[in-house]
């Protein structure tokens, strides 16, 4: 009779405290890699619902809440570094489907520590036990169980090779304003994509767009006709449109709750509501979709609508100058390929 294995944690919470949004991230990324490696240790059956939630605390989240454009660059670099550290370690452990979320504690609109799941463990450095004591006091008042803690020993000299994703390449172009005179925040922001098997790249894009938005975020989710579907690798494993829309809504309400209006809508082309809505002020995309964003402005000019300020995410972009093999693996097509290969082995 095979020995039974004790229950293993399926959900890790990782606390990160930053002095500023431009703080060095080597120490943070080292903790993330160690925690993800611990979660994915090959000891006993590995649950299918493994997840990691990285909770970042920084006073500047609140300070720049109403002037987010001033910290656009720092926020996307931060998101890229944290998501990359977790996702890279998950791939090394042959677990590319690990769910990873990054939450900004002072900005997300809810207390991420008051999670009701009982199979949750906090993983951090020894000093993080002080944070946990405060958290468990709050949880006790809400009649929630205390969270357990696993300490991670800090490396004496954290690796200097951890890349924060910074790039000298400008990530913003503007429709009518220079970067010095553009708004500090945008009431109405648009973005779009296919959002199949929501992954780290999508989450960076969605979080950065929400960061920039003051009131309403419009997110178009591409409806694939037969011709578009045929061009997708692993089309058999594409998620249905409704699944993709609901997944995007759920993620947006996790990272920024009750603060913004989210219009997550199906679109049949690259323009969606931007072709006709005059009150949209900015559009967010990746380097791969930058030309598409600029095409939106061409169409808006033809329709006598004001141009949009264009913000591009340069981390996790295959066309970026500092691209790595890992960045190329973070894609929906790579996930579909993984699912296809896994099913072929199972047969």
Order of alpha helices (4+ residues) and beta strands (2+ residues): beta-alpha-beta-alpha-alpha-beta-beta-alpha-beta-beta-beta-alpha-beta-alpha-alpha-beta-beta-alpha-beta-alpha-alpha
